[in-house]
Amino acid sequence: MIKNIILDFGDVLINLDKPATAKAMVQHGFTEITPALEVLFQDYEKGFLGSSDFLDEVASHFPNANRDYLIEAWNSILLDFPEHRLEFIEQLARENQYKMILLSNTNDLHIEHVKEQMGMERFNRFKNAFDVFYLSYEMGMRKPDTEIFDFVLQENRLLAHETFFVDDVAENTASAADLGIQVWNLQVGKEDITQLKSRL
């Protein structure tokens, strides 16, 4: 029986435009994510460096882009958080049938932008729907690394087979499934988190 639900944030709750940042940087010479940029982005998601140092490092790769443009480009991936999804997780929380956990690969700039975009009242509605609210940059870990799922299970004393994890990235759900967690690799645009109960 499922007792715990772990939800991803991007493209499960909030809509994303994943290619937007790359598109915005093409005019500044971006062609592909190099190994150096990949490491930088992952380190930032793990909170290994602050936003100012992160922006300095990105600027060294794209010297013609000013800081404001870099921030705007970085945040352009973030779209809207539909009200029907927010209401759905609030309803789940009210029913009090499951321990509700958010587990998001994200970073300081994105969360600050989401707060601004949603407004603090709405952001707090979102946060308060969860018993535990895990953001990768505050944890020093990120999906799909097994350690992050192990940590969530151990810290909350959850049994893997009683836990259901939803993420749009197949690599993340595969990693969780390896630990015995029940998973749903949500297909963006074809499925919606509001169909969750039919999946449990």
LUMTORGU-52338 format. One record per atom (N, C-alpha, C): residue in three letters; atom name; residue number from 0; x, y, z; chain. Coordinates in steps of 0.1 Angstrom, whole numbers, plus 5000, padded with zeros to 4 digits. Each point is the difference from the previous one (the first is absolute). Last residue first. Layout:
BEGIN
<pt Ala CA NUM <X Y Z> A>
...
***
This chain:
BEGIN
<pt Leu N 199 <4982 5051 4914> A>
<pt Leu CA 199 <5004 4995 5013> A>
<pt Leu C 199 <4996 4985 5001> A>
<pt Arg N 198 <4988 5031 4964> A>
<pt Arg CA 198 <5013 4993 4998> A>
<pt Arg C 198 <5004 4993 5013> A>
<pt Ser N 197 <4961 5028 4995> A>
<pt Ser CA 197 <4998 4988 4991> A>
<pt Ser C 197 <5013 4992 4999> A>
<pt Lys N 196 <5001 5041 5024> A>
<pt Lys CA 196 <4993 4989 5007> A>
<pt Lys C 196 <4997 4988 4992> A>
<pt Leu N 195 <5021 5040 4981> A>
<pt Leu CA 195 <5008 4992 5009> A>
<pt Leu C 195 <4992 4988 5006> A>
<pt Gln N 194 <4990 5038 4967> A>
<pt Gln CA 194 <4996 4986 4998> A>
<pt Gln C 194 <5007 4990 5010> A>
<pt Thr N 193 <5010 5047 4997> A>
<pt Thr CA 193 <4986 4999 5006> A>
<pt Thr C 193 <4994 4986 4997> A>
<pt Ile N 192 <5042 5015 4982> A>
<pt Ile CA 192 <5002 4996 5014> A>
<pt Ile C 192 <4986 4998 5007> A>
<pt Asp N 191 <5006 4994 4947> A>
<pt Asp CA 191 <5000 5011 5009> A>
<pt Asp C 191 <5000 4994 5014> A>
<pt Glu N 190 <5012 4987 4943> A>
<pt Glu CA 190 <4995 4996 5014> A>
<pt Glu C 190 <5001 5012 5009> A>
<pt Lys N 189 <5014 5005 4956> A>
<pt Lys CA 189 <4990 4989 4997> A>
<pt Lys C 189 <4993 4996 5013> A>
<pt Gly N 188 <5033 5035 4999> A>
<pt Gly CA 188 <4991 5003 4988> A>
<pt Gly C 188 <4990 4989 4998> A>
<pt Val N 187 <5043 4985 5025> A>
<pt Val CA 187 <4996 5014 4999> A>
<pt Val C 187 <4991 5002 4988> A>
<pt Gln N 186 <5008 4955 5029> A>
<pt Gln CA 186 <5002 5005 4986> A>
<pt Gln C 186 <4994 5014 4999> A>
<pt Leu N 185 <5019 4970 5045> A>
<pt Leu CA 185 <4989 5008 4994> A>
<pt Leu C 185 <5004 5006 4986> A>
<pt Asn N 184 <5014 4958 5032> A>
<pt Asn CA 184 <5007 5009 4991> A>
<pt Asn C 184 <4990 5008 4992> A>
<pt Trp N 183 <4997 4973 5048> A>
<pt Trp CA 183 <4993 5004 4988> A>
<pt Trp C 183 <5008 5010 4992> A>
<pt Val N 182 <5008 4959 5042> A>
<pt Val CA 182 <5003 5012 4993> A>
<pt Val C 182 <4989 5002 4989> A>
<pt Gln N 181 <5018 4974 5050> A>
<pt Gln CA 181 <4990 4999 4989> A>
<pt Gln C 181 <5001 5013 4993> A>
<pt Ile N 180 <5042 4978 5027> A>
<pt Ile CA 180 <4989 5010 5001> A>
<pt Ile C 180 <4991 4998 4988> A>
<pt Gly N 179 <5041 4976 5009> A>
<pt Gly CA 179 <4988 4993 5004> A>
<pt Gly C 179 <4988 5010 5001> A>
<pt Leu N 178 <5046 5008 4985> A>
<pt Leu CA 178 <5000 4998 5015> A>
<pt Leu C 178 <4987 4994 5004> A>
<pt Asp N 177 <5008 5010 4954> A>
<pt Asp CA 177 <5010 4991 5004> A>
<pt Asp C 177 <5001 4997 5015> A>
<pt Ala N 176 <4971 5033 4982> A>
<pt Ala CA 176 <4994 4986 4998> A>
<pt Ala C 176 <5011 4990 5004> A>
<pt Ala N 175 <5012 5046 4998> A>
<pt Ala CA 175 <4992 4997 5012> A>
<pt Ala C 175 <4995 4986 4999> A>
<pt Ser N 174 <5024 5014 4963> A>
<pt Ser CA 174 <5009 4999 5012> A>
<pt Ser C 174 <4992 4997 5013> A>
<pt Ala N 173 <4977 5008 4960> A>
<pt Ala CA 173 <5007 4987 4999> A>
<pt Ala C 173 <5009 4998 5012> A>
<pt Thr N 172 <4977 5041 4994> A>
<pt Thr CA 172 <4991 4989 5004> A>
<pt Thr C 172 <5007 4987 5000> A>
<pt Asn N 171 <5025 5036 4984> A>
<pt Asn CA 171 <4997 5002 5014> A>
<pt Asn C 171 <4991 4989 5006> A>
<pt Glu N 170 <5010 5002 4953> A>
<pt Glu CA 170 <5012 4997 5008> A>
<pt Glu C 170 <4998 5001 5015> A>
<pt Ala N 169 <4966 5014 4969> A>
<pt Ala CA 169 <5001 4986 5001> A>
<pt Ala C 169 <5012 4995 5009> A>
<pt Val N 168 <4972 5047 5004> A>
<pt Val CA 168 <5013 4995 4994> A>
<pt Val C 168 <5002 4985 5003> A>
<pt Asp N 167 <4962 5026 5016> A>
<pt Asp CA 167 <4999 5000 4986> A>
<pt Asp C 167 <5013 4995 4993> A>
<pt Asp N 166 <4977 4987 5050> A>
<pt Asp CA 166 <5010 5009 4994> A>
<pt Asp C 166 <4998 4999 4985> A>
<pt Val N 165 <4980 4980 5051> A>
<pt Val CA 165 <4996 5004 4987> A>
<pt Val C 165 <5011 5010 4995> A>
<pt Phe N 164 <4993 4958 5039> A>
<pt Phe CA 164 <5007 5011 4996> A>
<pt Phe C 164 <4996 5004 4985> A>
<pt Phe N 163 <4985 4970 5048> A>
<pt Phe CA 163 <4997 5002 4986> A>
<pt Phe C 163 <5006 5013 4996> A>
<pt Thr N 162 <5003 4960 5043> A>
<pt Thr CA 162 <5002 5013 4995> A>
<pt Thr C 162 <4999 5001 4985> A>
<pt Glu N 161 <5000 4961 5029> A>
<pt Glu CA 161 <4988 5008 5004> A>
<pt Glu C 161 <5001 5014 4995> A>
<pt His N 160 <5035 4968 4994> A>
<pt His CA 160 <4988 4995 4993> A>
<pt His C 160 <4987 5007 5004> A>
<pt Ala N 159 <5042 5013 5021> A>
<pt Ala CA 159 <5000 5002 4985> A>
<pt Ala C 159 <4987 4995 4993> A>
<pt Leu N 158 <5002 5017 5051> A>
<pt Leu CA 158 <5003 4988 4993> A>
<pt Leu C 158 <4999 5002 4985> A>
<pt Leu N 157 <5013 5037 5040> A>
<pt Leu CA 157 <4991 4995 4990> A>
<pt Leu C 157 <5004 4987 4995> A>
<pt Arg N 156 <5018 5037 5032> A>
<pt Arg CA 156 <4996 4986 5004> A>
<pt Arg C 156 <4989 4994 4992> A>
<pt Asn N 155 <5025 5043 4996> A>
<pt Asn CA 155 <4985 5000 5003> A>
<pt Asn C 155 <4995 4986 5004> A>
<pt Glu N 154 <5046 5008 4989> A>
<pt Glu CA 154 <4997 5011 5008> A>
<pt Glu C 154 <4985 5000 5005> A>
<pt Gln N 153 <5017 4967 4968> A>
<pt Gln CA 153 <5005 4998 5014> A>
<pt Gln C 153 <4995 5011 5009> A>
<pt Leu N 152 <4988 5002 4954> A>
<pt Leu CA 152 <4994 4989 5007> A>
<pt Leu C 152 <5004 4999 5014> A>
<pt Val N 151 <5019 5034 4974> A>
<pt Val CA 151 <4986 5002 5002> A>
<pt Val C 151 <4994 4989 5008> A>
<pt Phe N 150 <5045 4994 4986> A>
<pt Phe CA 150 <4998 5010 5010> A>
<pt Phe C 150 <4986 5003 5004> A>
<pt Asp N 149 <5009 4972 4963> A>
<pt Asp CA 149 <5004 4993 5013> A>
<pt Asp C 149 <4998 5010 5011> A>
<pt Phe N 148 <4996 5018 4958> A>
<pt Phe CA 148 <4988 4992 5003> A>
<pt Phe C 148 <5002 4992 5013> A>
<pt Ile N 147 <5036 5025 4984> A>
<pt Ile CA 147 <4989 5009 5003> A>
<pt Ile C 147 <4988 4993 5004> A>
<pt Glu N 146 <5039 4977 4985> A>
<pt Glu CA 146 <5001 5005 5013> A>
<pt Glu C 146 <4989 5009 5004> A>
<pt Thr N 145 <5006 4981 4955> A>
<pt Thr CA 145 <4993 4992 5010> A>
<pt Thr C 145 <5000 5006 5014> A>
<pt Asp N 144 <5002 5030 4955> A>
<pt Asp CA 144 <5009 4992 5009> A>
<pt Asp C 144 <4993 4993 5011> A>
<pt Pro N 143 <4984 5029 4960> A>
<pt Pro CA 143 <4996 4986 5004> A>
<pt Pro C 143 <5009 4993 5009> A>
<pt Lys N 142 <4989 5045 5013> A>
<pt Lys CA 142 <4995 4988 4993> A>
<pt Lys C 142 <5008 4999 4987> A>
<pt Arg N 141 <5022 5024 5043> A>
<pt Arg CA 141 <4990 5002 4989> A>
<pt Arg C 141 <4996 4987 4994> A>
<pt Met N 140 <5026 5029 5046> A>
<pt Met CA 140 <4998 4988 4992> A>
<pt Met C 140 <4990 5003 4989> A>
<pt Gly N 139 <5011 5029 5037> A>
<pt Gly CA 139 <5014 4996 4995> A>
<pt Gly C 139 <4999 4987 4992> A>
<pt Met N 138 <4964 5028 5022> A>
<pt Met CA 138 <5003 4987 5005> A>
<pt Met C 138 <5014 4995 4996> A>
<pt Glu N 137 <4977 5041 4987> A>
<pt Glu CA 137 <5001 5001 5014> A>
<pt Glu C 137 <5004 4987 5006> A>
<pt Tyr N 136 <4993 5005 4954> A>
<pt Tyr CA 136 <5011 5009 5003> A>
<pt Tyr C 136 <5001 5002 5015> A>
<pt Ser N 135 <4965 4972 4981> A>
<pt Ser CA 135 <5013 4994 4998> A>
<pt Ser C 135 <5011 5009 5005> A>
<pt Leu N 134 <4951 4999 5021> A>
<pt Leu CA 134 <5006 5007 4989> A>
<pt Leu C 134 <5015 4996 4999> A>
<pt Tyr N 133 <4951 4983 5027> A>
<pt Tyr CA 133 <5014 4998 4997> A>
<pt Tyr C 133 <5004 5007 4987> A>
<pt Phe N 132 <4961 4996 5040> A>
<pt Phe CA 132 <5002 5008 4988> A>
<pt Phe C 132 <5015 5000 4997> A>
<pt Val N 131 <4957 4974 5031> A>
<pt Val CA 131 <5014 5003 4999> A>
<pt Val C 131 <5003 5006 4986> A>
<pt Asp N 130 <4956 4994 5012> A>
<pt Asp CA 130 <5005 4997 5014> A>
<pt Asp C 130 <5015 5003 5000> A>
<pt Phe N 129 <4964 5024 4965> A>
<pt Phe CA 129 <5010 4989 5002> A>
<pt Phe C 129 <5004 4999 5015> A>
<pt Ala N 128 <4971 5034 4981> A>
<pt Ala CA 128 <4994 4988 4997> A>
<pt Ala C 128 <5009 4987 5002> A>
<pt Asn N 127 <5014 5046 5006> A>
<pt Asn CA 127 <4993 4995 5012> A>
<pt Asn C 127 <4992 4987 4996> A>
<pt Lys N 126 <5024 5025 4967> A>
<pt Lys CA 126 <5009 4994 5010> A>
<pt Lys C 126 <4993 4993 5011> A>
<pt Phe N 125 <4974 5024 4968> A>
<pt Phe CA 125 <5007 4989 4994> A>
<pt Phe C 125 <5009 4993 5010> A>
<pt Arg N 124 <4979 5039 5013> A>
<pt Arg CA 124 <4990 4990 4998> A>
<pt Arg C 124 <5006 4987 4995> A>
<pt Asn N 123 <5028 5038 5002> A>
<pt Asn CA 123 <4998 4993 5013> A>
<pt Asn C 123 <4989 4990 5000> A>
<pt Phe N 122 <5007 5026 4962> A>
<pt Phe CA 122 <5012 4991 5002> A>
<pt Phe C 122 <4998 4993 5013> A>
<pt Arg N 121 <4969 5033 4990> A>
<pt Arg CA 121 <4998 4988 4992> A>
<pt Arg C 121 <5011 4990 5002> A>
<pt Glu N 120 <5004 5041 5021> A>
<pt Glu CA 120 <4988 4993 5006> A>
<pt Glu C 120 <4998 4987 4992> A>
<pt Met N 119 <5035 5029 4986> A>
<pt Met CA 119 <5003 4992 5012> A>
<pt Met C 119 <4988 4993 5006> A>
<pt Gly N 118 <5008 5010 4947> A>
<pt Gly CA 118 <4996 5008 5012> A>
<pt Gly C 118 <5001 4991 5012> A>
<pt Met N 117 <5011 4988 4953> A>
<pt Met CA 117 <4988 4995 5007> A>
<pt Met C 117 <4995 5010 5010> A>
<pt Gln N 116 <5040 5011 4977> A>
<pt Gln CA 116 <4990 4997 4990> A>
<pt Gln C 116 <4987 4996 5007> A>
<pt Glu N 115 <5038 5006 5027> A>
<pt Glu CA 115 <4996 5013 4994> A>
<pt Glu C 115 <4988 4998 4991> A>
<pt Lys N 114 <5020 4961 5017> A>
<pt Lys CA 114 <4993 5008 5011> A>
<pt Lys C 114 <4995 5013 4995> A>
<pt Val N 113 <5026 4975 4971> A>
<pt Val CA 113 <4987 4993 5002> A>
<pt Val C 113 <4992 5008 5010> A>
<pt His N 112 <5045 5013 4994> A>
<pt His CA 112 <4991 5004 4988> A>
<pt His C 112 <4986 4994 5002> A>
<pt Glu N 111 <5033 4986 5031> A>
<pt Glu CA 111 <4997 5014 5002> A>
<pt Glu C 111 <4990 5006 4989> A>
<pt Ile N 110 <5017 4956 4995> A>
<pt Ile CA 110 <4990 5001 5011> A>
<pt Ile C 110 <4996 5014 5003> A>
<pt His N 109 <5034 4993 4967> A>
<pt His CA 109 <4987 4995 4996> A>
<pt His C 109 <4989 5001 5011> A>
<pt Leu N 108 <5045 5011 5010> A>
<pt Leu CA 108 <4995 5010 4991> A>
<pt Leu C 108 <4986 4996 4995> A>
<pt Asp N 107 <5024 4969 5028> A>
<pt Asp CA 107 <4996 5012 5007> A>
<pt Asp C 107 <4993 5010 4991> A>
<pt Asn N 106 <4998 4949 4986> A>
<pt Asn CA 106 <5011 5009 5004> A>
<pt Asn C 106 <4994 5013 5006> A>
<pt Thr N 105 <4986 4943 4988> A>
<pt Thr CA 105 <4999 5014 4997> A>
<pt Thr C 105 <5011 5008 5005> A>
<pt Asn N 104 <4974 4949 4998> A>
<pt Asn CA 104 <5013 5005 4995> A>
<pt Asn C 104 <4998 5015 4997> A>
<pt Ser N 103 <4967 4973 5034> A>
<pt Ser CA 103 <5003 5007 4988> A>
<pt Ser C 103 <5014 5003 4998> A>
<pt Leu N 102 <4958 4975 5030> A>
<pt Leu CA 102 <5015 4998 4997> A>
<pt Leu C 102 <5003 5005 4987> A>
<pt Leu N 101 <4958 4998 5041> A>
<pt Leu CA 101 <5005 5006 4988> A>
<pt Leu C 101 <5015 4997 4999> A>
<pt Ile N 100 <4958 4975 5028> A>
<pt Ile CA 100 <5013 5005 4999> A>
<pt Ile C 100 <5003 5006 4987> A>
<pt Met N 99 <4959 4979 5036> A>
<pt Met CA 99 <5003 5007 4988> A>
<pt Met C 99 <5014 5006 5000> A>
<pt Lys N 98 <4969 4958 5023> A>
<pt Lys CA 98 <5010 5010 5003> A>
<pt Lys C 98 <5004 5006 4987> A>
<pt Tyr N 97 <4950 4981 5005> A>
<pt Tyr CA 97 <5014 4997 4996> A>
<pt Tyr C 97 <5009 5011 5006> A>
<pt Gln N 96 <4953 5001 5007> A>
<pt Gln CA 96 <5002 4985 4998> A>
<pt Gln C 96 <5014 4996 4998> A>
<pt Asn N 95 <4974 5045 5006> A>
<pt Asn CA 95 <5009 4995 5010> A>
<pt Asn C 95 <5002 4984 5000> A>
<pt Glu N 94 <4972 5038 4977> A>
<pt Glu CA 94 <4995 4986 5002> A>
<pt Glu C 94 <5009 4992 5010> A>
<pt Arg N 93 <5013 5044 4985> A>
<pt Arg CA 93 <4988 5001 5010> A>
<pt Arg C 93 <4995 4986 5003> A>
<pt Ala N 92 <5034 5004 4968> A>
<pt Ala CA 92 <5005 5003 5013> A>
<pt Ala C 92 <4989 5000 5010> A>
<pt Leu N 91 <4989 4996 4955> A>
<pt Leu CA 91 <5007 4988 5005> A>
<pt Leu C 91 <5005 5002 5014> A>
<pt Gln N 90 <4982 5037 4979> A>
<pt Gln CA 90 <4989 4990 5003> A>
<pt Gln C 90 <5006 4987 5005> A>
<pt Glu N 89 <5030 5033 4984> A>
<pt Glu CA 89 <4994 5005 5012> A>
<pt Glu C 89 <4989 4990 5005> A>
<pt Ile N 88 <5020 4993 4958> A>
<pt Ile CA 88 <5009 4995 5011> A>
<pt Ile C 88 <4995 5005 5014> A>
<pt Phe N 87 <4974 5013 4962> A>
<pt Phe CA 87 <5000 4985 5001> A>
<pt Phe C 87 <5010 4996 5011> A>
<pt Glu N 86 <4997 5045 4988> A>
<pt Glu CA 86 <4988 4996 5008> A>
<pt Glu C 86 <5000 4985 5002> A>
<pt Leu N 85 <5034 5018 4973> A>
<pt Leu CA 85 <5002 5004 5014> A>
<pt Leu C 85 <4988 4996 5008> A>
<pt Arg N 84 <4997 4992 4955> A>
<pt Arg CA 84 <5010 4991 5006> A>
<pt Arg C 84 <5003 5004 5014> A>
<pt His N 83 <4971 5026 4974> A>
<pt His CA 83 <4993 4987 5002> A>
<pt His C 83 <5010 4990 5007> A>
<pt Glu N 82 <5015 5045 4987> A>
<pt Glu CA 82 <4992 4999 5012> A>
<pt Glu C 82 <4994 4987 5003> A>
<pt Pro N 81 <5046 5007 4971> A>
<pt Pro CA 81 <4985 5001 4999> A>
<pt Pro C 81 <4993 4998 5013> A>
<pt Phe N 80 <5047 5021 4988> A>
<pt Phe CA 80 <4997 4989 5009> A>
<pt Phe C 80 <4984 5000 5000> A>
<pt Asp N 79 <5038 5020 4961> A>
<pt Asp CA 79 <4989 5002 5010> A>
<pt Asp C 79 <4999 4987 5008> A>
<pt Leu N 78 <5047 5008 4977> A>
<pt Leu CA 78 <4987 5005 4995> A>
<pt Leu C 78 <4990 5001 5012> A>
<pt Leu N 77 <5058 4996 4991> A>
<pt Leu CA 77 <4988 4999 5009> A>
<pt Leu C 77 <4988 5007 4995> A>
<pt Ile N 76 <5044 5000 4978> A>
<pt Ile CA 76 <4995 4986 5000> A>
<pt Ile C 76 <4987 4999 5008> A>
<pt Ser N 75 <5027 5040 4999> A>
<pt Ser CA 75 <4990 4999 4989> A>
<pt Ser C 75 <4994 4986 4998> A>
<pt Asn N 74 <5037 5017 5031> A>
<pt Asn CA 74 <4986 4998 5005> A>
<pt Asn C 74 <4989 4998 4989> A>
<pt Trp N 73 <5046 5008 4988> A>
<pt Trp CA 73 <5000 4988 5009> A>
<pt Trp C 73 <4986 4997 5005> A>
<pt Ala N 72 <5008 5039 4975> A>
<pt Ala CA 72 <5001 4988 4991> A>
<pt Ala C 72 <4999 4988 5009> A>
<pt Glu N 71 <5001 5041 5022> A>
<pt Glu CA 71 <4987 4999 4993> A>
<pt Glu C 71 <5000 4987 4991> A>
<pt Ile N 70 <5040 5011 5023> A>
<pt Ile CA 70 <4989 4996 5010> A>
<pt Ile C 70 <4987 4998 4992> A>
<pt Leu N 69 <5036 5016 4975> A>
<pt Leu CA 69 <5003 4987 5004> A>
<pt Leu C 69 <4989 4995 5010> A>
<pt Tyr N 68 <4999 5045 4986> A>
<pt Tyr CA 68 <4996 4991 4989> A>
<pt Tyr C 68 <5002 4985 5004> A>
<pt Asp N 67 <5015 5033 5030> A>
<pt Asp CA 67 <4985 5000 5000> A>
<pt Asp C 67 <4995 4990 4989> A>
<pt Arg N 66 <5047 5008 5003> A>
<pt Arg CA 66 <4995 4992 5011> A>
<pt Arg C 66 <4984 4999 5000> A>
<pt Asn N 65 <5025 5008 4953> A>
<pt Asn CA 65 <5001 5006 5013> A>
<pt Asn C 65 <4993 4991 5010> A>
<pt Ala N 64 <5027 4985 4954> A>
<pt Ala CA 64 <4986 5001 5007> A>
<pt Ala C 64 <5001 5006 5013> A>
<pt Asn N 63 <5038 4990 4972> A>
<pt Asn CA 63 <4992 5011 4994> A>
<pt Asn C 63 <4986 5002 5006> A>
<pt Pro N 62 <5034 4965 5012> A>
<pt Pro CA 62 <5004 5013 5004> A>
<pt Pro C 62 <4991 5011 4995> A>
<pt Phe N 61 <4998 4947 5009> A>
<pt Phe CA 61 <4992 5009 4991> A>
<pt Phe C 61 <5003 5015 5004> A>
<pt His N 60 <5021 4965 5024> A>
<pt His CA 60 <4998 4993 4987> A>
<pt His C 60 <4993 5008 4990> A>
<pt Ser N 59 <5008 5017 5043> A>
<pt Ser CA 59 <5014 4998 4994> A>
<pt Ser C 59 <4998 4992 4987> A>
<pt Ala N 58 <4962 5009 5026> A>
<pt Ala CA 58 <5004 5011 4993> A>
<pt Ala C 58 <5014 4998 4994> A>
<pt Val N 57 <4982 4967 5029> A>
<pt Val CA 57 <4993 5000 4987> A>
<pt Val C 57 <5005 5012 4991> A>
<pt Glu N 56 <5017 4999 5044> A>
<pt Glu CA 56 <5006 4989 4992> A>
<pt Glu C 56 <4993 4999 4986> A>
<pt Asp N 55 <4984 5031 5031> A>
<pt Asp CA 55 <5013 5004 4996> A>
<pt Asp C 55 <5006 4989 4991> A>
<pt Leu N 54 <4959 4991 5020> A>
<pt Leu CA 54 <4999 5010 4989> A>
<pt Leu C 54 <5013 5005 4995> A>
<pt Phe N 53 <5000 4971 5037> A>
<pt Phe CA 53 <4995 4993 4989> A>
<pt Phe C 53 <4999 5009 4988> A>
<pt Asp N 52 <5011 5018 5041> A>
<pt Asp CA 52 <5011 4993 4995> A>
<pt Asp C 52 <4996 4992 4987> A>
<pt Ser N 51 <4966 5022 5024> A>
<pt Ser CA 51 <5009 5010 4995> A>
<pt Ser C 51 <5012 4993 4993> A>
<pt Ser N 50 <4967 4973 5022> A>
<pt Ser CA 50 <4996 5006 4987> A>
<pt Ser C 50 <5010 5010 4994> A>
<pt Gly N 49 <5020 4962 5032> A>
<pt Gly CA 49 <4989 5009 5001> A>
<pt Gly C 49 <4996 5006 4986> A>
<pt Leu N 48 <5021 4949 5009> A>
<pt Leu CA 48 <5005 5014 4999> A>
<pt Leu C 48 <4987 5009 5000> A>
<pt Phe N 47 <4996 4955 5008> A>
<pt Phe CA 47 <5014 5000 5003> A>
<pt Phe C 47 <5006 5014 4997> A>
<pt Gly N 46 <4954 4979 4996> A>
<pt Gly CA 46 <5003 5011 5009> A>
<pt Gly C 46 <5014 5001 5004> A>
<pt Lys N 45 <4976 4972 4967> A>
<pt Lys CA 45 <5003 4993 5013> A>
<pt Lys C 45 <5004 5011 5011> A>
<pt Glu N 44 <4990 5013 4955> A>
<pt Glu CA 44 <4988 4993 5005> A>
<pt Glu C 44 <5002 4993 5013> A>
<pt Tyr N 43 <5037 5020 4979> A>
<pt Tyr CA 43 <4991 5010 5004> A>
<pt Tyr C 43 <4987 4994 5006> A>
<pt Asp N 42 <5031 4971 4980> A>
<pt Asp CA 42 <5005 5006 5013> A>
<pt Asp C 42 <4991 5011 5006> A>
<pt Gln N 41 <4990 4983 4957> A>
<pt Gln CA 41 <4997 4990 5010> A>
<pt Gln C 41 <5005 5004 5014> A>
<pt Phe N 40 <5009 5027 4963> A>
<pt Phe CA 40 <4986 5000 5002> A>
<pt Phe C 40 <4997 4990 5011> A>
<pt Leu N 39 <5045 5002 4986> A>
<pt Leu CA 39 <4996 5013 5006> A>
<pt Leu C 39 <4985 4999 5004> A>
<pt Val N 38 <5017 4965 4974> A>
<pt Val CA 38 <5005 4999 5014> A>
<pt Val C 38 <4995 5012 5008> A>
<pt Glu N 37 <4991 5001 4954> A>
<pt Glu CA 37 <4992 4989 5007> A>
<pt Glu C 37 <5004 4999 5014> A>
<pt Leu N 36 <5025 5028 4973> A>
<pt Leu CA 36 <4987 5006 5003> A>
<pt Leu C 36 <4992 4990 5008> A>
<pt Ala N 35 <5040 4985 4983> A>
<pt Ala CA 35 <5003 5010 5010> A>
<pt Ala C 35 <4987 5006 5005> A>
<pt Pro N 34 <4999 4970 4963> A>
<pt Pro CA 34 <5002 4993 5013> A>
<pt Pro C 34 <5002 5010 5012> A>
<pt Thr N 33 <4972 5020 4960> A>
<pt Thr CA 33 <5013 4993 5001> A>
<pt Thr C 33 <5001 4993 5013> A>
<pt Ile N 32 <4957 5015 4970> A>
<pt Ile CA 32 <5005 5000 5013> A>
<pt Ile C 32 <5013 4992 5001> A>
<pt Glu N 31 <4987 5029 4956> A>
<pt Glu CA 31 <4996 4987 5007> A>
<pt Glu C 31 <5005 5001 5014> A>
<pt Thr N 30 <4999 5038 4971> A>
<pt Thr CA 30 <4997 4990 4990> A>
<pt Thr C 30 <4996 4987 5007> A>
<pt Phe N 29 <5007 5058 5009> A>
<pt Phe CA 29 <4997 4987 5005> A>
<pt Phe C 29 <4997 4990 4989> A>
<pt Gly N 28 <5010 5049 4998> A>
<pt Gly CA 28 <5010 4990 4996> A>
<pt Gly C 28 <4997 4986 5005> A>
<pt His N 27 <4973 5041 5004> A>
<pt His CA 27 <5012 5002 5007> A>
<pt His C 27 <5010 4989 4998> A>
<pt Gln N 26 <4956 4999 4982> A>
<pt Gln CA 26 <5005 5012 4995> A>
<pt Gln C 26 <5014 5004 5007> A>
<pt Val N 25 <4975 4962 5015> A>
<pt Val CA 25 <5006 4998 4987> A>
<pt Val C 25 <5007 5012 4994> A>
<pt Met N 24 <4974 4994 5043> A>
<pt Met CA 24 <5015 5002 5000> A>
<pt Met C 24 <5006 4998 4986> A>
<pt Ala N 23 <4953 4994 5010> A>
<pt Ala CA 23 <5003 5014 5003> A>
<pt Ala C 23 <5015 5003 4999> A>
<pt Lys N 22 <4984 4956 4993> A>
<pt Lys CA 22 <4995 5009 4989> A>
<pt Lys C 22 <5005 5014 5003> A>
<pt Ala N 21 <5006 4968 5034> A>
<pt Ala CA 21 <5010 4998 4989> A>
<pt Ala C 21 <4997 5010 4988> A>
<pt Thr N 20 <4970 4999 5036> A>
<pt Thr CA 20 <5013 5007 5004> A>
<pt Thr C 20 <5010 4998 4989> A>
<pt Ala N 19 <4957 4979 4994> A>
<pt Ala CA 19 <4999 5015 5000> A>
<pt Ala C 19 <5014 5007 5003> A>
<pt Pro N 18 <4983 4951 4998> A>
<pt Pro CA 18 <5010 5005 4991> A>
<pt Pro C 18 <5002 5015 5000> A>
<pt Lys N 17 <4967 4977 5029> A>
<pt Lys CA 17 <5014 4995 5002> A>
<pt Lys C 17 <5010 5006 4991> A>
<pt Asp N 16 <4954 5015 5021> A>
<pt Asp CA 16 <5004 5000 4986> A>
<pt Asp C 16 <5015 4997 5000> A>
<pt Leu N 15 <4958 4988 5038> A>
<pt Leu CA 15 <5013 5005 4996> A>
<pt Leu C 15 <5001 5001 4984> A>
<pt Asn N 14 <4961 4998 5045> A>
<pt Asn CA 14 <5004 4997 4986> A>
<pt Asn C 14 <5013 5006 4997> A>
<pt Ile N 13 <4983 4980 5048> A>
<pt Ile CA 13 <5002 5013 4993> A>
<pt Ile C 13 <5003 4996 4985> A>
<pt Leu N 12 <4991 4963 5025> A>
<pt Leu CA 12 <4991 5010 5006> A>
<pt Leu C 12 <5001 5013 4992> A>
<pt Val N 11 <5023 4965 4983> A>
<pt Val CA 11 <4990 4992 5007> A>
<pt Val C 11 <4990 5009 5006> A>
<pt Asp N 10 <5037 5018 4978> A>
<pt Asp CA 10 <4993 4992 4990> A>
<pt Asp C 10 <4991 4990 5006> A>
<pt Gly N 9 <5033 5018 5035> A>
<pt Gly CA 9 <5000 5005 4986> A>
<pt Gly C 9 <4993 4990 4990> A>
<pt Phe N 8 <5003 4987 5047> A>
<pt Phe CA 8 <4994 5014 4998> A>
<pt Phe C 8 <4998 5003 4986> A>
<pt Asp N 7 <4999 4950 5027> A>
<pt Asp CA 7 <5009 5009 4994> A>
<pt Asp C 7 <4993 5014 4998> A>
<pt Leu N 6 <4985 4963 5038> A>
<pt Leu CA 6 <4998 5006 4987> A>
<pt Leu C 6 <5012 5009 4996> A>
<pt Ile N 5 <4983 4956 5034> A>
<pt Ile CA 5 <5011 5009 4997> A>
<pt Ile C 5 <4997 5006 4986> A>
<pt Ile N 4 <4970 4972 5041> A>
<pt Ile CA 4 <5001 5005 4986> A>
<pt Ile C 4 <5012 5010 4999> A>
<pt Asn N 3 <4980 4957 5035> A>
<pt Asn CA 3 <5009 5012 4998> A>
<pt Asn C 3 <5000 5003 4985> A>
<pt Lys N 2 <4977 4962 5017> A>
<pt Lys CA 2 <4998 5009 5011> A>
<pt Lys C 2 <5007 5013 4998> A>
<pt Ile N 1 <4980 4952 4973> A>
<pt Ile CA 1 <5008 5012 4999> A>
<pt Ile C 1 <4997 5010 5012> A>
<pt Met N 0 <4998 4944 4997> A>
<pt Met CA 0 <4992 5012 5000> A>
<pt Met C 0 <5009 5013 5000> A>
***
